[in-house]
Amino acid sequence: MASPRLETFCCPNRDESTQFVLNFQPRFFSAICIGSASVSLIFAILQIFPKRKGYRSLGQYPLPKPGSSSRILLIISFCDILGCAGILLRSSVWLGFPNFITKMSVINSTEVWPTAFCVGSAMWIQLFYSASFWWTFCYAVDVYLVVKRSAGQSTIVLYHMITWGLTVLLCVEGVTMLYYPSISSCENGLEHAVPHYITTYAPILLVLIVNPILFGRTGTAVTSLLKGRHGVYTENERRLGTEIQIRFFKIMIVFLICWLPNIINESLLFYLEMQDDIKGSPLKNVRNAILITWFIMGIFNPMQGFLNTLAFYGWTGWEIDLNIQSRREIPWDSGSTSAAAADVYNPTVDSSLNYQGFIQDAKKSMNGNGQQHSDAISVLSEGNRISNEHPKSSSPIYHGW
């Protein structure tokens, strides 16, 4: 799993609380991590593969370009997959070559390669999971700005600068403070490790505190957007608004399940570390709680990759399109099916709502608040399996990747 204790474990003079959790059933714990990471990795990759249904274009309009929120969701999935792959590799080495790991645990006789692998794998995992946290925060910011009509595809460049810049900066700063003056002789005491733990848990706390607020405000604003599109609030629009709010709820539930055990475990470990005798009988319940949350982390941290794809897209794993040629071709659909509703609203605007994760780029030829509303709801409704057609429209429902 992804815990800053694993970077601390790379120090030969690691603290007692870190030694306590990592010495408890290490082979069984590594096996659990391997199983969880393997399942998550396989199904997460299945989820993001191109799907048979593909994307369709309407009438004479070209295939839309991905919106920034769509790209953010895909980047989050890739970060989760890469972080999960790091957990799988590290746990496999720890389980298959236990003697390799023990060579870095003796003070003044630490070997280079075991230590390098320990530090490298731990930093790889922290880097991509930290990036996943920052991108999750950017997703909440982006959907909020879309509703406020203050965001567009150009903001993705800014998000890249913020997320990767902060991720690399905080990871390097935290690890540098942790391994000062060198990996083979880390400083003793809790103080030198505090900056590392802060840089690890700061983005987690940011998502847990700020994202629900942004999602709540976005969900409230969606109702006004849906009412403003046609001047009425139909059953389809009510259902779409509910689906969008449910989607935000799923994202936060997945994040809470996967990372709240880390915060609880780390808080208990810090409490245990401040005690004079961590093996005393009065602390038995604390030690048991630490071990329980430690194994929960080993199961749910790697599973975030798969659970996130379920929250983003729903289950689409078996709909993989292995035909490369068919993905290169753009299937067209007759625009005549929507012509009957042209007197009510522009069919290209409403039909764009049925694209999963895409903003239709016909706005260059359209003006007015209706198109702004369509762009916003198109981003927010990505991944929903629900038709948002006007009752008078006969245009078909499309579900994309």
HELIX and SHEET records of a PDB file:
HELIX    1   1 ARG A    5  PHE A    9  1                                   5    
HELIX    2   2 GLU A   16  LEU A   22  1                                   7    
HELIX    3   3 PRO A   26  ILE A   48  1                                  23    
HELIX    4   4 SER A   68  GLY A   96  1                                  29    
HELIX    5   5 PRO A   98  THR A  102  1                                   5    
HELIX    6   6 VAL A  112  VAL A  147  1                                  36    
HELIX    7   7 THR A  155  LEU A  178  1                                  24    
HELIX    8   8 ILE A  183  SER A  185  5                                   3    
HELIX    9   9 GLU A  191  ALA A  193  5                                   3    
HELIX   10  10 VAL A  194  HIS A  230  1                                  37    
HELIX   11  11 GLU A  235  GLU A  273  1                                  39    
HELIX   12  12 SER A  281  LEU A  283  5                                   3    
HELIX   13  13 LYS A  284  TYR A  313  1                                  30    
HELIX   14  14 ILE A  324  ARG A  328  1                                   5    
HELIX   15  15 GLY A  335  ALA A  341  5                                   7    
HELIX   16  16 PRO A  347  SER A  351  1                                   5    
HELIX   17  17 SER A  352  ASN A  354  5                                   3    
HELIX   18  18 ALA A  362  SER A  365  5                                   4    
HELIX   19  19 ASN A  369  LEU A  380  1                                  12    
SHEET    1   A 2 SER A  57  LEU A  58  0                                        
SHEET    2   A 2 TRP A 332  ASP A 333  1                                        
SHEET    1   B 2 LYS A  65  PRO A  66  0                                        
SHEET    2   B 2 PHE A 358  ILE A 359 -1                                        
END                                                                             
